[in-house]
């Protein structure tokens, strides 16, 4: 896995740990829904120039480690992933329509992930004025 990616505007390494849950944190991501969800997430992320490095689907929440481009905001990407998977899963698994008014909660957890610590960045920036 190459750490740095490039496009014509930037060199970047943007990784995110994302967690989101079904509405009411219901344990509905089971019985094949979990397997289908993984496939849908990976395909949709790829469509938007992002890559899911790791995904785990628990009965009541989803963990993603996602690498993306700076051209797409993480909020926009999560909205696209949740919207697409909600539409497809509810179409393919009618039981979800009966159990939930909508598939996902509005909220999510997101944390940036990188190979350089916060302390290292602070020290690097502080040292720049001495150059």
Secondary structure, DSSP 4 states (H G I P E B T S, - for coil): --S-EE-SS-EE-EEEEEEE-BGGG-S-S-TTHHHHHHHHHHHHHHHTT-EEEEEEEETTEEEEEEEE-TTS-HHHHHHHHHHHHHHHHHHH-THHHHH-SSSB-S--EEEEE-SS-HHHHHHHHHHHTT-
